[in-house]
Amino acid sequence: MFKGIQCWIVAGALVAGLASAAYGAGDDVEASGGLEDVSMAQQGATWSPNEVTGQIDWQTTSQGNRCLYDPLGAIRSLRQRGDITGFNRPPDGFGVGYPDPKDDTWHWQGVQRLSPVFRGKAEDNSAAPYMAEDDSAARYMIVSSSQRYFDANEPEITGPHFAVVYMGSRDQDGLRWRSPRLGPGTPDWNYAPFGSDFLIHNRAAENVDYAQDYNHASSIQVMGDYLFQPLERYHGGPEPSSSCPTEPSGHCQARIHVYDLSPIADPWVAGSTPKFKFSVRTQDKGASAVAVARLAPIKGEAASRILMVVAGGAGGSHNLEFYVTAPGATLDTTSNPFTWVATLDLYDETYFPPFFFPSWRQNWSDYQNIGLVTACETLSTELPGGQLYLLGMTRNPSGDDVVDAFELNLTLSGGIWTANLRTNGTSDGPAARRHLYCDEAGISGENQCHFDAGAGAYVDPRGRLYVYATEHDNDGPAESVKAMEFRPEDHLDDPGTAAVEACYHIEDAWVEFYDNKIFANDGSKPSGFLPAFSTPLSPPASCCEGNARGGYPSSRVGLMIDWVDRHARSYEDFQVAYNWSSDTGATDAARWCVPREYKYVAFYGTQYSGAIGYEVLDGSGQITGYNFKSTAALRSGCFMLADTPVYTSGASNEGSCL
């Protein structure tokens, strides 16, 4: 469904900071940060916002990522309860085939799902979306990890690394993966992933530019075929090599290693190994995360540049460093094409105690993972690119796993680059925030992920947002690594079309149950199709009241049942299969999308028994939902043909289930 043109300007919005530097290699001038910069930026006498925009790519190309429709709305419409996923250990086990991610010090740091990559013209010689894509890497993820310092005697299990993970049981279309951890008779979180989902390749950080002096491979981002991996020194360790004494505080400056992932093939072959391309020395000794995007050609320039943002600062992400390439530069090079152009101080802990700054600026240092996305909506005829958004992912001091978005504004005037962030118009938060849940013992399983470990955003081939997150170590069944996939609430809707796509084929059918009444009214008939998502930062008390565009539920429990996975999990007793009790039965309401020729029948009895009642979720081909009048817990259910009778006495209805 098309979300419309977006020109996102908030009157009186707080600007996070202002930083600029003369563009040129070798310059080492940093603008001062802090409250004074905020005040200057708010006056805005000469500031021209959005002069530099992101390039709107309708496919992920070798050196560019696909654009995201309505980024702020996409964040707010993420399903708060993720699908449980993960991957198995390497064949040789952790500690042999890959460094052991054993604790809160040495653990998984970043995760990126790889996308199908557009490599040429479509069959009709046009560059139409969704055509001519190479999906050879679309069942892979990259996961980075930190480890104790490099030991030449144990290079495979020491120092910073990244893992190539093969999700062989999942589809290659770049769309929703769903859970590979389903099974009968016990909750999902007790199952390891399928055997074909495992860590397939162990890659130590390329030992160039004194990489052996580093132990912390931080949060990563992938753009097209290229992986950007930050390396920094962390938690003390041996003195750096003699090449570093002139660098800040006697430590080596952080590095960003860049790798070409295009050799990755499905199935994996000997030549699938990622190729190291070049390394970038940062301005600071810290590099806790990196984000990358392709810029639209700037006025007066014929070719586009590539932007890289590095979150750095001693002991955390206290500043953002901005690097750009020259117009037309390529990543397919062995020489560093990036030049530092600006640094944005979010707060300077050297001169000011943190409490002098608004809380959201203090908490920026908590972002363990960042990412850049470009809006698909053109800003104006004068600025044909899309708005850039910087995403931050972390577990905040309150213990909430959140994904936040800030509008990133860049300008280039007279050789001076200026950067700032824009919030939601107040001093207390980002432009959009979504609280996601991955640690609920007894409901979705304990510690399925942690946003202070690996987390990363992914845009699918239709321009929809997903977030992936891992746990710190490998505490899953059979030493597997637990993770979650957070998808859009309406994962079938194509945001690039006027219509609301739903479930026209049975393979797309789904049903989701909730443990509270999420609609405005109870009833035994649908309360109407749920429209597109729109909500303030805090979820509303009712998903469908006080909002013309509707909304999505904030529910403690949501059981997702997909047609394609209907035989993977047992549905003859919900309380056994999903650890439900009478107070977490998730049967106060339902949303579903089922084609007209089918229906879903949910029974108040186990074993598909209709003796004590049932609910029929009729298929319409559209998204439908309502609250159940009964306070009893639904106990079993299945898909049926629309004209199949439901028996209320005698034999079970199991024989009618599809």
Residue pairs with C-beta under 8 A, 6 or more apart in sequence:
1 493
1 494
1 495
1 497
1 498
1 499
1 500
1 501
1 532
2 69
2 495
2 496
2 497
2 498
3 69
3 70
3 73
3 377
3 495
3 532
4 70
4 377
5 377
5 378
6 70
6 375
6 377
6 387
7 379
7 380
8 72
8 387
8 407
8 431
9 49
10 422
10 424
10 425
11 425
12 425
13 422
13 423
13 424
13 425
14 38
14 42
14 358
14 422
14 423
14 425
14 426
14 427
15 38
15 41
15 42
15 420
15 421
15 422
16 38
16 344
16 346
16 361
16 406
16 420
16 421
16 422
16 423
17 33
17 34
17 37
17 38
17 41
17 344
17 345
17 346
17 420
17 421
18 31
18 37
18 38
18 40
18 41
18 47
18 344
18 418
18 419
18 420
19 30
19 31
19 33
19 37
19 320
19 322
19 342
19 343
19 344
19 345
19 418
19 419
19 420
20 31
20 342
20 416
20 417
20 418
20 419
21 27
21 29
21 30
21 31
21 340
21 341
21 342
21 343
21 416
21 417
22 29
22 415
22 416
23 324
23 339
23 341
23 412
23 415
23 416
23 417
24 339
24 415
25 339
27 340
28 283
30 283
30 343
31 37
31 342
31 343
31 345
32 345
33 319
33 343
33 344
33 345
33 346
33 347
33 348
34 345
34 347
34 348
34 351
34 352
35 356
35 357
37 345
41 47
41 420
47 411
47 418
48 411
48 413
49 409
49 411
50 379
50 383
50 387
50 409
51 298
51 299
51 383
51 410
51 411
51 412
51 413
52 295
52 296
52 298
52 385
52 388
52 410
52 411
52 412
53 295
53 296
53 374
53 379
53 383
53 384
53 385
53 386
53 387
53 388
54 67
54 293
54 294
54 295
54 296
54 372
54 373
54 374
54 375
54 385
54 386
54 387
54 388
55 64
55 293
55 294
55 295
55 296
55 297
55 304
55 374
55 385
55 386
56 67
56 296
56 374
56 375
56 376
56 378
56 384
56 385
56 386
57 64
57 65
57 66
57 67
57 294
57 374
58 66
58 67
58 127
58 129
58 376
59 66
59 117
59 118
59 127
59 129
59 130
59 133
59 461
60 66
60 115
60 116
60 117
60 118
60 133
60 224
60 459
60 461
61 117
61 118
61 119
61 224
62 117
62 119
62 224
62 225
62 226
62 262
63 223
63 224
63 225
63 226
63 294
63 306
63 330
63 331
63 332
64 223
64 224
64 294
65 115
65 223
65 224
65 293
65 294
65 373
65 374
65 459
66 115
66 459
66 460
66 461
66 463
67 373
67 374
67 375
67 376
67 386
67 459
67 463
68 74
68 373
68 374
68 375
68 376
68 389
68 459
68 463
68 464
68 465
69 375
69 376
69 377
69 463
69 464
69 495
69 496
70 375
70 376
70 377
70 495
71 373
71 375
71 387
71 389
71 405
71 432
71 465
72 389
72 405
72 431
72 432
73 432
73 532
73 533
73 534
74 464
74 465
74 488
74 495
75 391
75 403
75 404
75 405
75 432
75 433
75 434
75 465
76 432
76 433
76 434
76 533
76 534
76 535
76 537
77 488
77 489
77 490
77 532
77 533
77 552
78 403
78 434
78 436
78 465
78 467
78 486
78 487
78 488
78 489
79 486
79 487
79 488
79 489
79 552
79 558
80 434
80 435
80 436
80 437
80 486
80 554
80 555
80 558
81 437
81 444
81 555
81 557
81 558
82 436
82 437
82 438
82 444
82 448
82 449
82 467
82 469
82 484
82 485
82 486
82 487
83 177
83 178
83 179
83 484
83 485
83 486
83 487
83 560
84 179
84 181
84 188
84 189
84 444
84 445
84 448
84 482
84 484
85 177
85 179
85 180
85 181
85 193
85 468
85 483
85 484
85 485
86 180
86 181
86 192
86 193
86 197
86 448
86 470
86 476
86 480
86 481
86 482
86 483
87 141
87 165
87 167
87 193
87 197
87 198
87 199
87 480
87 481
87 483
88 192
88 193
88 195
88 197
88 198
88 199
88 478
88 479
88 480
88 481
89 97
89 98
89 198
89 199
89 474
89 478
89 479
89 480
89 481
90 96
90 97
90 98
90 163
90 198
90 199
90 200
90 202
91 97
91 198
93 479
94 100
94 101
94 102
94 474
94 479
95 157
96 156
96 157
97 156
97 199
97 202
98 145
98 156
98 157
98 161
98 163
98 199
98 202
99 106
99 145
99 147
99 156
99 157
99 158
99 159
99 161
100 106
100 157
100 473
100 474
101 107
101 108
101 145
101 472
101 473
101 474
101 481
102 473
103 472
103 473
104 472
105 146
105 235
106 145
106 146
106 147
106 148
106 215
107 145
107 146
107 453
107 472
107 473
108 143
108 144
108 145
108 453
108 454
108 470
108 471
108 472
108 473
108 481
109 144
109 145
109 146
109 216
109 217
109 218
109 219
109 220
109 368
109 453
109 454
110 143
110 144
110 217
110 218
110 219
110 220
110 221
110 229
110 289
110 369
110 454
110 455
110 456
111 141
111 142
111 143
111 144
111 220
111 454
111 455
111 456
111 468
111 469
111 470
111 483
112 141
112 142
112 143
112 220
112 221
112 222
112 227
112 456
112 458
112 468
113 140
113 141
113 456
113 458
113 466
113 468
114 137
114 138
114 140
114 141
114 142
114 222
114 261
114 264
115 137
115 138
115 174
115 222
115 458
115 459
115 460
115 461
116 133
116 134
116 135
116 137
116 138
116 172
116 173
116 174
116 461
117 133
117 134
117 137
117 224
117 225
117 262
118 127
118 131
118 132
118 133
118 134
119 132
119 133
119 134
120 132
121 127
121 132
122 128
122 131
122 132
123 131
123 132
129 461
129 496
130 461
130 462
133 174
133 461
135 172
135 173
135 174
135 266
136 264
136 265
136 266
137 261
137 262
137 264
137 265
137 266
138 172
138 173
138 174
138 266
139 166
139 167
139 168
139 170
139 171
139 172
139 266
140 164
140 165
140 166
140 167
140 264
140 266
141 164
141 165
141 167
141 468
142 162
142 163
142 164
142 165
142 220
142 222
142 227
142 261
143 162
143 163
143 165
143 199
143 454
143 470
143 481
144 160
144 161
144 162
144 163
144 217
144 218
144 219
144 220
144 229
144 454
145 160
145 161
145 162
145 163
145 217
146 160
146 215
146 216
146 217
146 218
146 234
147 157
147 158
147 159
147 160
147 161
147 215
147 217
148 158
148 159
148 215
148 237
149 158
149 159
149 212
149 213
149 215
149 237
149 238
150 158
150 159
150 160
150 204
150 207
150 211
150 212
150 213
150 214
150 215
151 158
151 159
152 212
155 204
156 202
156 204
159 204
159 205
159 211
159 212
159 214
159 215
160 204
160 205
160 211
160 214
160 215
160 216
160 217
160 229
160 231
161 202
161 203
161 204
161 205
161 217
162 203
162 205
162 217
162 220
162 227
162 229
163 199
163 201
163 202
163 203
164 199
164 200
164 201
164 203
164 264
164 272
164 274
165 197
165 198
165 199
165 200
166 196
166 197
166 198
166 199
166 200
166 266
166 268
167 177
167 180
167 196
167 197
168 194
168 196
168 197
168 198
169 180
169 193
169 194
169 196
169 197
170 177
170 178
170 180
170 197
171 177
172 266
173 461
174 460
174 461
175 460
175 461
175 462
175 491
176 460
176 466
176 485
176 487
176 491
177 485
178 485
178 562
178 564
178 565
179 188
179 485
179 565
180 193
180 194
180 197
181 188
181 189
181 191
181 192
181 193
182 188
182 191
182 565
182 568
182 569
183 190
183 191
183 568
183 569
183 570
184 569
184 570
184 577
185 570
185 576
185 577
186 576
186 577
187 445
187 577
187 578
187 579
188 445
188 569
188 578
189 444
189 445
189 446
189 448
189 482
190 445
190 477
191 477
192 476
192 477
192 478
192 480
193 476
193 480
199 481
200 268
201 268
201 272
201 273
201 274
203 259
203 273
203 274
205 211
205 214
205 217
205 229
205 231
205 257
206 257
206 259
206 276
206 279
208 276
208 279
209 255
209 279
209 281
210 240
210 241
210 243
210 244
210 252
211 231
211 255
211 257
211 279
212 241
213 233
213 238
213 240
213 241
213 244
213 252
214 231
214 232
214 233
214 252
214 254
214 255
215 233
215 234
215 235
215 237
216 231
216 232
216 233
216 234
216 235
217 229
217 230
217 231
218 229
218 230
218 231
218 232
218 287
218 288
218 289
218 290
219 230
219 288
219 289
219 290
219 311
219 368
219 369
219 370
219 454
219 455
219 456
220 227
220 228
220 229
220 230
220 290
220 456
221 228
221 290
221 291
221 292
221 370
221 371
221 372
221 456
222 228
222 261
223 292
223 293
223 294
223 306
223 331
225 260
225 261
225 262
225 331
226 258
226 259
226 260
226 261
226 277
226 292
226 331
227 258
227 259
227 261
227 274
228 256
228 257
228 258
228 290
228 292
228 308
229 256
229 257
229 258
229 259
229 290
230 254
230 255
230 256
230 257
230 282
230 287
230 288
230 289
230 290
230 310
231 254
231 255
231 256
231 257
231 287
232 254
232 255
232 285
232 286
232 287
232 288
233 240
233 251
233 252
233 254
233 285
240 250
240 251
240 252
241 252
243 252
244 250
244 251
244 252
244 253
247 253
247 285
248 284
248 285
249 285
249 314
251 285
252 285
253 281
253 282
253 283
253 284
253 285
254 281
254 282
254 284
254 285
254 286
254 287
254 310
254 312
255 279
255 280
255 281
255 282
255 287
256 279
256 280
256 282
256 287
256 290
256 308
256 310
257 276
257 279
258 276
258 277
258 278
258 279
258 280
258 331
259 274
259 275
259 276
259 277
260 274
260 275
260 276
260 277
260 331
260 332
261 274
263 271
263 272
263 273
263 274
263 275
264 272
264 274
265 271
265 272
277 331
277 332
277 333
277 334
278 333
278 334
278 335
278 336
278 337
279 336
280 308
280 323
280 336
280 338
281 336
282 310
282 312
282 321
282 340
283 312
283 321
283 340
283 343
284 310
284 312
284 313
284 314
284 319
284 321
285 312
285 314
286 312
286 313
286 314
286 315
286 316
286 317
286 318
287 310
287 311
287 312
288 311
288 312
288 313
288 316
288 317
288 367
288 368
289 310
289 311
289 317
289 367
289 368
289 369
289 370
290 308
290 309
290 310
290 311
290 370
291 308
291 309
291 311
291 370
291 371
291 372
291 390
291 391
292 306
292 307
292 308
292 309
292 372
293 306
293 307
293 372
293 373
293 374
293 388
294 304
294 305
294 306
294 307
294 374
295 304
295 305
295 306
295 307
295 324
295 385
295 410
296 304
296 383
296 384
296 385
296 386
297 303
297 304
297 327
298 305
298 327
298 412
301 327
302 327
302 328
303 327
303 328
304 327
304 328
305 324
305 325
305 326
305 327
305 329
306 324
306 325
306 329
306 331
306 337
306 338
307 322
307 323
307 324
307 372
307 388
307 410
308 322
308 323
308 324
308 338
309 320
309 321
309 322
309 323
309 370
309 372
309 390
309 408
310 320
310 321
310 323
311 317
311 319
311 320
311 367
311 370
312 318
312 319
312 320
312 321
313 319
313 349
313 365
314 349
315 365
316 365
316 366
317 346
317 364
317 365
317 366
317 367
317 368
317 370
318 345
318 346
318 347
318 348
318 349
318 364
318 365
319 343
319 344
319 345
319 346
320 343
320 344
320 346
320 390
320 419
321 340
321 342
321 343
322 340
322 341
322 342
322 343
322 344
322 410
322 417
322 419
323 338
323 339
323 340
323 341
324 338
324 339
324 341
324 417
325 337
325 338
325 339
326 337
326 339
329 337
330 337
331 337
341 417
342 417
342 418
342 419
344 419
344 420
344 421
346 361
346 364
346 365
347 354
347 356
347 357
347 361
347 362
347 364
354 362
355 362
358 427
358 428
359 427
359 428
360 423
360 427
360 428
360 429
360 430
363 394
363 396
363 397
364 392
366 394
366 395
366 396
366 397
366 452
367 392
367 393
367 394
367 404
368 393
368 394
368 395
368 451
368 452
368 453
368 455
369 392
369 393
369 394
369 451
369 454
369 455
369 456
370 390
370 391
370 392
370 393
371 390
371 391
371 393
371 456
371 457
372 388
372 389
372 390
372 391
372 408
373 388
373 389
373 391
373 457
373 459
373 465
374 385
374 386
374 387
374 388
374 389
375 386
375 387
375 388
375 389
376 386
376 463
376 496
377 386
377 387
378 384
378 385
378 386
379 385
379 386
379 387
387 407
388 407
388 408
388 409
388 410
389 405
389 406
389 407
389 408
389 431
390 405
390 406
390 408
390 421
391 403
391 404
391 405
391 406
391 457
392 403
392 404
392 405
392 406
392 430
393 401
393 402
393 403
393 404
393 451
393 455
393 456
393 457
393 467
393 469
394 401
394 402
394 451
394 452
394 455
395 401
395 402
395 450
395 451
395 452
396 402
400 435
401 435
401 436
401 437
401 438
401 439
401 449
401 450
401 451
401 455
401 469
402 433
402 434
402 435
402 436
402 451
403 433
403 434
403 436
403 451
403 455
403 457
403 467
404 429
404 430
404 432
404 433
405 430
405 431
405 432
405 433
406 421
406 422
406 423
406 430
406 431
407 421
407 422
407 431
408 419
408 420
408 421
409 419
409 420
409 421
409 422
410 417
410 418
410 419
411 417
411 418
412 418
422 431
423 429
423 430
423 431
424 430
424 431
424 432
424 537
429 537
432 537
433 537
435 539
436 451
436 467
436 469
436 486
437 444
438 444
438 447
438 448
438 449
438 450
438 451
438 469
438 484
439 446
439 447
439 448
439 449
439 450
440 446
440 556
442 579
442 584
443 556
443 557
443 579
443 584
445 482
447 471
447 475
447 482
448 471
448 482
448 483
448 484
449 455
449 469
449 470
449 471
449 482
449 483
449 484
450 469
450 470
450 471
450 472
451 469
452 472
453 469
453 470
453 471
453 472
454 468
454 469
454 470
454 483
455 467
455 468
455 469
455 470
456 467
456 468
456 469
457 465
457 466
457 467
458 465
458 466
458 467
458 468
459 465
459 466
460 466
462 494
462 495
462 496
463 494
463 495
463 496
464 487
464 488
464 491
464 493
464 495
465 488
466 485
466 486
466 487
466 488
467 485
467 486
468 483
468 484
468 485
468 486
469 483
469 484
469 486
470 481
470 482
470 483
471 481
471 482
471 483
473 481
474 480
474 481
475 482
476 482
489 533
489 552
490 500
490 530
490 532
490 533
490 623
492 501
492 502
492 503
492 508
492 593
493 500
493 501
493 502
493 532
494 501
500 529
500 531
500 532
500 622
500 623
502 508
502 593
502 621
502 622
502 623
503 509
503 510
503 593
503 594
503 595
503 621
503 622
504 595
504 621
505 595
506 563
506 594
506 595
506 597
506 598
506 639
507 563
507 564
508 563
508 593
508 595
509 562
509 563
509 592
509 593
509 594
509 595
509 598
509 600
509 619
509 639
510 560
510 561
510 562
510 563
510 592
510 593
510 594
511 560
511 561
511 590
511 591
511 592
511 594
511 600
511 602
511 617
511 637
512 558
512 559
512 560
512 561
512 590
512 591
512 592
513 557
513 558
513 559
513 561
513 586
513 587
513 589
513 590
513 602
513 634
514 553
514 555
514 557
514 558
514 586
514 588
514 589
514 590
514 591
515 555
515 556
515 557
515 558
515 584
515 585
515 586
515 587
515 588
516 553
516 555
516 556
516 588
516 589
517 588
517 589
517 627
518 542
518 543
518 544
518 553
518 555
518 588
518 589
518 591
518 625
518 627
519 527
519 542
519 543
519 544
519 589
519 625
519 626
519 627
520 527
520 542
520 544
520 545
521 527
521 626
521 627
522 626
522 627
522 628
522 629
523 626
523 627
523 629
524 626
524 629
525 626
526 618
526 620
526 624
526 625
526 626
527 544
527 625
527 626
527 627
528 624
529 622
529 623
529 624
530 543
530 544
530 550
530 552
530 591
530 623
530 624
530 625
531 549
531 550
532 549
532 550
533 549
533 550
533 551
533 552
534 547
534 548
534 549
534 550
534 551
535 547
535 551
535 552
539 551
539 554
540 546
540 547
540 551
540 554
543 550
543 551
543 552
543 553
543 554
544 550
544 551
553 589
553 591
555 586
555 589
556 584
557 580
557 584
557 586
558 586
559 574
559 578
559 586
561 569
561 571
561 600
561 637
563 639
566 638
566 639
566 658
569 577
570 576
570 577
571 577
571 636
571 637
571 638
572 606
572 607
572 608
572 636
572 654
573 606
573 607
573 635
573 636
574 580
574 585
574 586
574 587
574 633
574 634
574 635
574 636
574 637
575 581
575 585
575 633
575 635
578 586
580 586
580 633
582 633
585 633
585 634
587 602
587 628
587 632
587 633
587 634
588 627
588 628
589 625
589 626
589 627
589 628
590 602
590 615
590 617
590 625
590 626
590 628
591 623
591 624
591 625
592 600
592 617
592 623
592 624
592 625
593 621
593 622
593 623
593 624
594 600
594 617
594 618
594 619
594 620
594 621
594 639
595 619
595 621
596 619
596 620
596 621
596 642
597 619
597 641
597 642
598 619
598 639
598 640
598 641
598 642
598 658
599 616
599 617
599 618
599 619
599 639
599 640
599 641
599 642
599 644
600 616
600 617
600 619
600 637
600 638
600 639
600 640
601 608
601 610
601 614
601 615
601 616
601 617
601 637
601 638
601 640
601 646
601 653
602 614
602 615
602 617
602 634
602 636
602 637
603 609
603 610
603 613
603 614
603 634
603 635
603 636
603 637
603 653
604 612
604 613
604 614
604 630
604 632
604 633
604 634
604 635
605 611
605 612
605 613
605 635
605 636
606 635
606 636
607 636
607 652
607 654
608 636
608 637
608 638
608 652
608 653
608 654
608 657
609 636
609 652
609 653
610 646
610 647
610 648
610 649
610 653
611 648
611 649
612 632
613 630
613 632
613 648
614 646
614 648
615 628
615 630
615 634
616 646
617 624
618 624
618 642
619 642
628 634
638 653
638 654
638 656
638 657
638 658
639 657
639 658
640 646
640 653
640 656
640 657
640 658
641 656
641 658
644 656
645 656
646 653
646 656
647 653
647 656
